[in-house]
C-alpha cells in the first residue's frame, strides 16, 4: 500500500488556462458538429446563445474572430 497523502490534481487541471481553452474548443466543435448533423448549419445562431451553450463570456466571440483572422492571414 502506498503511504502518504494523495495529491489533488483536479484543481490544478481545472484552473489551467490551456485545459480551459481546450475544453472551450471541444464544446465549440461539438456545437458546430450538432448543427451540421441536424441540417441547421445555415441557420443563424445568436452570439449570446452560442456563448451560453459553451459556457463563456459574450466577449469570447470577439476573441474567436480575432483568432480566426490571425490564422487566416498567417499564410
C-alpha positions in Angstrom: 0.0 0.0 0.0 1.3 3.5 -0.8 2.0 5.7 2.1 1.5 9.5 2.2 -1.4 11.6 1.0 -2.9 11.7 -2.4 -2.3 14.9 -4.4 -5.3 16.8 -5.6 -4.6 17.4 -9.3 -8.2 18.2 -10.2 -8.0 21.9 -9.0 -4.7 22.3 -10.9 -6.2 20.8 -14.1 -9.4 22.8 -14.0 -7.7 26.1 -13.3 -5.1 25.5 -16.0 -5.8 28.1 -18.9 -4.6 25.6 -21.5 -7.1 23.0 -20.2 -9.9 25.6 -20.2 -9.1 26.7 -23.8 -9.1 23.0 -24.9 -12.5 22.4 -23.4 -14.0 25.5 -24.9 -12.6 24.5 -28.3 -14.1 21.0 -27.8 -17.5 22.4 -26.9 -17.4 24.8 -29.8 -16.6 22.0 -32.2 -19.4 19.9 -30.7 -22.0 22.7 -31.3 -20.8 23.0 -34.9 -21.0 19.3 -35.4 -24.5 19.0 -33.9 -25.8 21.9 -36.1 -24.3 20.2 -39.2 -25.8 16.8 -38.4 -29.3 18.4 -37.7 -29.1 20.4 -41.0 -29.2 23.7 -39.2 -25.7 24.8 -40.2 -27.1 27.6 -42.4 -29.5 28.9 -39.8 -28.4 31.9 -37.7 -27.3 31.4 -34.2 -27.1 34.4 -32.0 -23.7 35.0 -30.3 -25.4 35.1 -26.9 -26.9 31.7 -27.5 -23.6 30.2 -28.6 -21.7 31.6 -25.7 -24.4 30.3 -23.3 -24.1 26.8 -24.8 -20.4 26.6 -24.4 -20.2 28.5 -21.1 -18.1 31.5 -22.0 -18.5 35.3 -21.8 -20.2 37.1 -24.7 -16.8 38.7 -25.4 -15.5 35.3 -26.4 -16.9 35.8 -29.9 -14.5 38.8 -30.4 -11.6 36.6 -29.2 -12.7 33.8 -31.5 -13.0 36.1 -34.6 -9.6 37.6 -33.9 -8.0 34.2 -33.6 -9.6 33.1 -36.9 -8.4 36.3 -38.5 -4.8 35.7 -37.3 -4.8 32.1 -38.6 -6.2 33.2 -42.0 -3.7 35.9 -42.6 -0.8 34.0 -41.3 -0.3 32.1 -44.6 
